């Protein structure tokens, strides 16, 4: 499991001063990217070296409580399942140790033409160790 912190800025909020619902998806995207980066897997390098891209295949999101301007959020990312051409993970956002958002995400692994591909074993092992 990996942790990522993000501050809520004015640009993240709606007219009511709370985080706009779509921005939670941006927050968890950033956290996933940083989780991979923390173990030396940079997505642009994966694209250049292996010609592979991670794409969101599906997502289930649960909005529990809103975040507001200036809140400091903690995003926890847990890579849980590895299929032949996919990765399943759970991501949660916390505000002061209280869970405010949860998502189950399924990532597909595709080549640059969009064809599903297996994740190379050395990359898979690195992610499993997160």
Residue pairs with C-beta under 8 A, 6 or more apart in sequence:
1 76
1 77
1 78
1 130
2 31
2 34
2 35
2 38
2 76
2 77
2 78
2 130
3 74
3 75
3 76
3 77
4 30
4 31
4 34
4 35
4 74
4 75
4 77
5 72
5 73
5 74
5 75
6 27
6 30
6 31
6 72
6 73
6 75
7 70
7 71
7 72
7 73
8 19
8 67
8 68
8 69
8 70
8 71
8 72
8 73
9 69
10 69
12 19
12 20
12 23
12 69
13 19
13 20
13 68
13 69
14 20
17 68
17 69
18 66
18 67
18 68
19 66
19 67
19 68
19 71
21 63
24 61
24 63
24 93
24 101
24 103
25 59
25 61
25 103
27 73
27 75
27 93
28 75
28 77
28 91
28 93
28 103
28 105
30 75
31 75
31 76
31 77
31 91
32 54
32 77
32 89
32 91
32 105
32 107
33 43
35 77
35 79
35 130
36 42
36 43
36 127
38 130
39 126
39 127
39 129
39 130
40 126
41 123
41 126
41 127
43 53
43 54
46 52
46 53
46 54
46 123
47 53
47 112
50 120
50 123
51 111
51 112
52 109
52 110
52 111
52 117
52 119
52 120
53 109
53 110
53 111
53 112
54 87
54 107
54 108
54 109
55 107
55 108
55 109
55 110
56 105
56 106
56 107
56 108
57 86
57 106
57 107
57 108
58 105
58 106
59 103
59 104
59 105
59 106
60 103
60 104
61 101
61 102
61 103
62 101
62 102
62 103
63 100
63 101
64 99
64 100
64 101
64 102
65 95
65 98
65 100
66 100
67 73
67 93
67 95
67 100
67 101
71 95
72 95
73 93
73 94
73 95
73 100
74 93
74 94
74 95
75 91
75 92
75 93
75 94
76 91
76 92
76 93
76 94
77 89
77 90
77 91
77 130
78 89
78 90
78 91
79 87
79 88
79 89
79 127
79 128
79 130
80 88
80 89
80 90
81 87
81 88
81 89
82 88
82 119
82 124
82 127
82 128
84 118
85 108
85 109
85 110
85 116
85 117
85 118
85 119
86 106
86 107
86 108
86 109
87 106
87 107
87 109
87 119
87 127
88 104
88 105
88 106
88 107
89 104
89 105
89 107
90 102
90 103
90 104
90 105
91 102
91 103
91 105
92 99
92 101
92 102
92 103
93 99
93 100
93 101
93 102
94 100
108 116
109 116
109 117
109 118
109 119
110 116
110 117
111 117
119 127
